[in-house]
Amino acid sequence: MRSRSWTCAAAGLVLVAAVGCAGDDREDPPTPTRATGSAPSRTPTPAPAPADPVSIPGLIERDHRGSDLRLGDVLTRTDAYTRYAVTYEADGLTISGIMNIPRGKGPFPALVLAHGYIDPAVYTTGRGLAREQDLLARNGYVVLHTDYRNHAGSDDDPDNDVNLRLGYTEDTIGAVLALRGSGRPEIDGDRIGLLGRSMGGGVVYNTLVVAPGLVDAAVVFAPVSSRPDQNIDHFQRGGGDPTVAKIDAAHGTPEENPKFWREAAPVTYVDRATEPLLIHHGTADDTCPLAWSERTTAAFEAAGKDVELVKWKGEGHTFGPRWPASMDRTMAFFEQHLR
């Protein structure tokens, strides 16, 4: 298991990352005079401009915090695991979710699950990825399914939609850090993976490039595009979603502000990723085009990263007959990298 550098603070674990250093553009100093003995004067090096907070570099610059994992009510007891309502803290917000803890002697490796889009108005805690939550816990993984901000019992973030839902990435990073710092004997904080579906696949892409080294491996199913402008055009702009006008007003359209949209895309920063990535996509997916995963895979490959795209013939967006085989492939992948 590779080593990581994590810093502990009173509020919880802190993930510290930087995006670069300013160049040295100082002028030649004047020669000091013997009479005064004064030190040579220097032109101050200008500080680098801060990144747009609504961007991948902006997320990279943040000190991400995740802590205070709390188990609430028991929701279900099965022959293989116990399902709890949970909350944790992520960058100042309380986020709700569910956690399945296997029966038996731990510590167990852990997986954070990032669900796809479900209207927050109808979403209930732990909704989404129900098959995966059950199967993975039955196979010896602690499963933390995050609700995200603005969902179920989580705190509200009124600007999240206009800010391209990047808050979901903060919530996912916070979930990993909360697991790692929980101190619970059932959880092996040194063996953690990610699994995301549809929109959650985009959350996983963001997490891999914002916080390299945070987890050990990641899997995505039927993911969205790694370019948010494509997702907005495909899912929102054509349908007349009023949020799109607010996004355009706040950040400019892709034609008006290409720099913003380039910096909002995880594919722009695939060179930062360090973890192996497995992508599942059905050839008959009419929600998220297969071409999106093909292009993302090509970008990771061009950057020399460990990525594999598995195309499932005839499968649609939700996976049906081939879902058991896809999960066998998923569990073998996690077995290789987390056991």
N, C-alpha and C positions, 0 to 999 in steps of 0.2 A: 504494500500500500504506500503510495507516494506521500511524502510529508507535506504539510501545509503550514502557513504562518497565519495564526489567528490571534487577535488581540482581545482580551477580556476587559470589559468596562462595567460600571455599576448597573447600567441599564441593560446589559446583556452582551452577547458577542457582537463584535464590530468587524465588518469586512472592509478592508481599506484597499483602494485601488487608485492608480494615477494614470493619466492619459499621455503624459509626455513632459518634456522639459523645454524651457525657453532657450533659444540660441544665445550665444555670447556676441552682442553687438556693441561692446563698449568702445569708446574712443581712446586713443593713446593718452595716458596721463601726462600732465605737465611735469617738468623736472622740479623737484623741491629745492627751495633756496636754503643756502647754508645759514643766512642771517636768522631766519625765523624757525628753521627746523620743522616746517609744517608738513603734514602728510600729503601725498599727492591726492588731488581731487579726481573723482571718477563720475562719469555719467551713469546714473542708476539704470540697471537693466530693467526694462519694462516687464511687468508681470503678464503672463499669458492671459488672454481674455477667457473668462469662464465659458464653458460650453452651454449651449441652450439646454435648460433643464428638461425640455421635452425632446430628448434625443438619446441615442445610445451613448455618445460621449458624456452627456449629462448624467446618465445613470452610472457610468463608470466612475465619475468623479465623486459620487455620493458615498458616504460612510453608511453602509446598510446595516440595519440592526434587526435582530430577531431573538426573542427571549420569552420567558414566562409561559411556557407551554403548560396548560392546565387541563386536566381531565375532568369533565363534568359528568352528567348522567350516563349510566349504562343504557344504550339504546337496544342492543341485541346481545345475546349470548348464544354461540353456536358450539358445536363439538370441536371446532378448530380455533376459534378466536373470540374475543370480546370486542364489541363495537361501542365506542364512547363518543359523546359530543365533546369537542375540545375548543379552546381558544388559545391564541398566542398573540404576541405583540410583534408588529412589523413596522419599523420606521414611524413609530408614534401612534399607529392605529391598532385597535383590537380586531383581529380577524378570527372568524369562526370556521369550523370544519368538523370532520369526523376522523377518528383514528381507530383502526383495527389492530389489536395486539394479539399475536398468536399465543395459544396455550403452550405450556412447556417452559423449558429453561432457556432463557436468553443469555447474552444479548443477541437480538436479531438484527440483520441489516434492514435498513429503512428505505422506503420509496415515498416521494412526494408526487401526488397526482394533480395535474392541472387540467381541469375540465374544459370542454368546448363552450361555445356561446349558448346560454340559456337566458331568456329575458329575466333580468333581476326581479321584475314584478311578480313572476310566478315561481321563481327559484326557491327551493327549500334546502336546508342544510344537507350536504353530502350528495346532492342530486348530480347525476352524471357519472359515468365510468363505474356503474354498479357491478357489472360483471367482473371488471378488473379488480375492484376493491376486494371482492370476495375471493377470487381465485388466487390473487397474490398473497393475501393473508393466509390462505389455506396452505400455501407453499412456503411459509416461514418468513414472510416479510412483514414488518410493521408498516402499515399503510396510513399515511396522513394525506387526506383529501382536503385541499384548501377550498373554502367557499369564494375567496377573493373579497376585496372591499366592495361595498354597495350590495352585497349578497347576504341573504339570510340574517344571521346575528352580527355580521361585521359592521364596523364603523363606516360612515358615509364619506365619500370623497366626491363632491359635486363637480369637480373639473375633470374627472377621470376620462369620460368619453371624449371630450374636446382634446384632451392630451393623449389621444391615440391608445387609451387603456394601458399605458405603460405602468400604471400602478399595479397591475396584476403581476408584472415581473418583480416588483418590489415585494409583493406579498409572497411570491414563490421563493425568492431568496431568503426572506424572513422565516419562512417555514423550515427551510433547511437549517438555518442558524439556530432556530428554536429547538429543533430536534437535537442538534449537536450539543447545545448547552443545557439540555433538560436535566441531566444527571439521573435520568430514570434507568434502572438496571436492565429493563427490557430492550433498550435501544442502543445499538452500536453506532455511535456518532461518527465513527471513522469509515463506515460503509453506507453511503447514501446515494441513491439514484433518482432520476426524474422520469416521469412518464406523462406525456401530454397528448391531448386529442383535439383535432380541428383547430379552433382558436388557441387551445392550450398548447398545441404544437408550436405556434408562434411565440407563446410565452417561454417555452423551452429554448427555442432558438435565441431569444433575447438573453435568457439567463446564461447560456453557454458562452456568449461573447462578452457579456457584462462582467461575469464573475468566473473566469477560468480557474479551475482548481477547486471550485466549491463542492462539486459532486464527483462521482467516479464514472458514471455512464448515464446515457439518456436514450429514451425511445420515444418516438412520436408516431401517431396514427393519423392518416388522412389530414395532414397539416395544411393550414392556410399558407399563403405566399409569405416568403421572407422579405417581401416589400410591402409595407403597409398601404402605399398608394394603390397597389393592385387590389388589395382586400377591400378598401373603401370603394373603389370603382365597381368592383364585382358585387359586393353585398349591400352597399348603402347608397351610392350616388345614383345608380339607375332606378332604385326604388323610391326615390324622393325623400329619404330620411332627412328630417330637418337638422339633425346634428351635423350633417356635412357642411351646410352653410356656415355653421359656427366654427367648424374646423378650418374652412377656407378663410374665414375672417381673421381667425387667430394666427394662422400659420402660412397662409397663402396656398394657392393651388400648386400642384406639381409643376405646372408651366411657369407660374409666377415666382416660385421659390424652390428651385430644384435642389439647392444645398440642404434646405431643411429636410426634404423627403429622403435625400441620400443618407443623411445622418440619422434618420429615424429607422433605417432599415438594418436589421441584423446581418443581412447578407454582405453589407459593406464592410463588416468587421470580422468575417469568418477566420481571418488569420489569427485572431486572439484565442479561438477555441482550442481546448486541450483534451477534451474528453471524447471517447468513442461514442458515435451516434448511429442509431439504427432507425430507419424511416420505413414505415409500412404505408402503402398506398394501393387502393384498388383501381384496376383499369377502367371500371365502369362508374367511377365517382363523378357524379354530376353536380356536386356541391363545391368541392375543392378540386380543380383540374389536376390531373396527374402531372401535367407539364410543370406545375409549380414545384413539385418535389424533384422532378428531373433537373430543373435549373438550380435549385438549392443544392442538390447533391453535387452537381458539376462545379459549383462555386467552392464547396468544401474540398472536393478532390483537387481542384486547381491550387488550393492553398496547402495541399499536402496533408489533409486531415484524415482521421480514421472515421469514415462514413460508409454506410451501406444502405442502398435503397432496395427494398423487396417489393416487387410489383405482384399483386394478387389478382390473377385473371378473373374477370367477371364480378369482382366484389365492388359494391357501392360504398357510399360514404360511411355507413354505420357498421359495415362488416357483418356477414351472416354465416353462411356455411363454412367459410375458411377462418372464422374467428378462432376456433380452438387451435388450429395449426399456427396461426399468427401469434397466439399467446405461448405456444410451445417454443416458438422461435424467440420470443421476447424473454421468456424465463431462462432459456439457455444462454442468452446474451447477458442477462443480469447475473446468472450463475458464474459465468466466466469472469466478470469484472467486479462483482461484489462479494463473492464467497471466498 
